[in-house]
Amino acid sequence: MEFLIQLLEEYGYWGMTVAAFLAGSVFPFSSEAVMVSLQLAGLEPWPLFLSATIGNVAGSMFNYWIGTFGRLEWIEKYLHIKREKVEKTRLWLDGRGAWVGSLCFLPILGSVLSVTLGYMRANPYVTLVAIFVGKAVRYSLLIITTYYLNN
């Protein structure tokens, strides 16, 4: 992981976008560690915020898109999300709507939520906005916390 963080630091904001995409999708990765490292390395906070938010939202929308295919076999095989988790999440989401996408910032659960929202064919525009809001709040809090703890 240390080598990967160093590599991403070399690519700066683009590295942040890639790290956030990976973390937002079903790939296990910590964009928070990369963001803090890049901020402490001297990169500007607000471009970092934008890079992270855009990359992470894109990762969640990638999950959403995969979910729209409606193939639980693919979701299990390629995304390593069990059918039972998708079905349980689908039952929980019933009647709550696409705004639940704002919870996609949560570790592990966020990937299941975004895939299931796609599987249920939740409104993609509302889903996109909800996911953006949740992830923007998380990254802004991380940037602010890192700034105040470092100064």
C-alpha positions in Angstrom: 0.0 0.0 0.0 2.9 2.4 0.8 4.3 2.0 -2.7 0.9 2.7 -4.2 0.4 5.8 -2.1 3.8 7.1 -3.2 2.9 6.5 -6.8 -0.3 8.3 -6.5 1.4 11.2 -4.7 3.6 11.6 -7.8 0.5 12.0 -10.0 -1.0 14.6 -7.6 -4.6 15.5 -8.3 -4.9 12.8 -11.0 -3.6 10.2 -8.6 -6.3 11.4 -6.1 -9.0 11.0 -8.7 -7.8 7.5 -9.5 -7.6 6.5 -5.9 -11.0 7.9 -5.2 -12.5 6.1 -8.1 -11.1 2.8 -6.9 -12.3 3.4 -3.4 -15.8 4.5 -4.6 -16.1 1.3 -6.7 -16.1 -2.2 -5.3 -12.3 -2.4 -5.3 -10.9 -2.3 -1.7 -8.9 0.9 -1.4 -8.6 3.9 1.0 -8.8 7.2 -0.7 -8.8 8.9 2.7 -5.2 7.8 3.3 -4.2 9.1 -0.1 -6.0 12.4 0.4 -4.4 13.0 3.8 -1.0 12.1 2.4 -1.4 14.4 -0.5 -2.7 17.3 1.6 0.2 16.8 4.1 2.6 16.7 1.1 1.5 20.2 0.2 -1.2 19.9 -2.4 -4.0 22.4 -2.3 -7.0 21.3 -0.3 -9.9 22.4 -2.6 -8.5 20.9 -5.8 -7.9 17.7 -3.8 -11.5 17.9 -2.6 -12.8 18.2 -6.2 -10.5 15.4 -7.5 -11.6 13.1 -4.7 -15.3 13.9 -4.9 -15.4 13.5 -8.7 -13.4 10.3 -8.7 -15.4 8.7 -5.8 -18.8 9.7 -7.3 -17.6 8.2 -10.6 -16.7 5.0 -8.8 -20.1 4.7 -7.2 -21.8 5.4 -10.5 -19.7 2.7 -12.1 -21.2 0.4 -9.4 -24.7 1.7 -10.2 -24.1 1.1 -13.9 -23.1 -2.5 -13.3 -26.2 -3.0 -11.1 -28.4 -1.8 -14.0 -27.6 -4.9 -15.9 -29.7 -6.8 -13.4 -27.5 -9.9 -13.5 -27.0 -11.1 -9.9 -24.6 -13.7 -11.2 -22.3 -11.0 -12.6 -22.6 -9.0 -9.4 -21.6 -12.0 -7.4 -18.8 -13.1 -9.7 -17.2 -9.8 -10.7 -18.1 -7.5 -7.8 -17.9 -10.1 -5.1 -21.2 -8.9 -3.6 -23.4 -11.8 -2.4 -26.9 -12.2 -3.8 -28.2 -12.1 -0.2 -26.7 -8.7 0.5 -28.2 -7.3 -2.7 -31.6 -8.7 -1.9 -31.5 -7.6 1.7 -30.4 -4.1 0.7 -33.1 -4.0 -2.0 -35.8 -4.8 0.6 -34.4 -2.1 2.9 -34.3 0.4 0.0 -37.8 -0.3 -1.1 -39.8 2.9 -0.6 -36.9 5.0 0.5 -35.8 6.2 -3.0 -32.6 7.2 -4.6 -31.8 9.8 -1.9 -30.4 6.9 0.1 -27.5 7.2 -2.3 -26.2 9.9 0.0 -25.1 7.0 2.3 -22.8 5.6 -0.3 -19.9 7.2 1.5 -20.0 4.5 4.1 -17.3 1.8 3.9 -18.4 -1.6 2.4 -22.1 -0.7 2.6 -21.6 2.1 0.1 -20.7 -0.3 -2.7 -23.6 -2.5 -2.0 -25.9 0.5 -1.9 -24.7 1.9 -5.2 -24.9 -1.5 -7.0 -28.4 -2.2 -5.5 -29.6 1.3 -6.6 -28.6 0.4 -10.1 -30.1 -3.1 -9.8 -33.4 -1.4 -8.7 -33.0 1.1 -11.5 -33.4 4.0 -9.1 -33.6 7.4 -10.8 -30.0 7.9 -12.1 -30.1 11.7 -11.7 -31.3 11.7 -8.2 -28.9 8.9 -7.4 -26.0 10.9 -8.8 -26.9 14.1 -6.8 -27.4 12.1 -3.6 -24.1 10.3 -4.0 -22.4 13.6 -4.7 -23.8 15.2 -1.6 -22.8 12.4 0.7 -19.3 12.1 -0.7 -18.7 15.9 -0.8 -19.6 16.2 2.9 -17.2 13.3 3.8 -14.3 14.7 1.8 -14.9 18.3 3.0 -14.9 17.1 6.6 -11.6 15.1 6.0 -9.9 18.1 4.4 -11.0 20.5 7.2 -10.0 18.0 9.9 -6.6 17.4 8.3 -6.0 21.1 8.0 -6.8 21.9 11.6 -4.9 18.9 13.0 -1.8 19.9 10.9 -1.9 23.6 11.8 
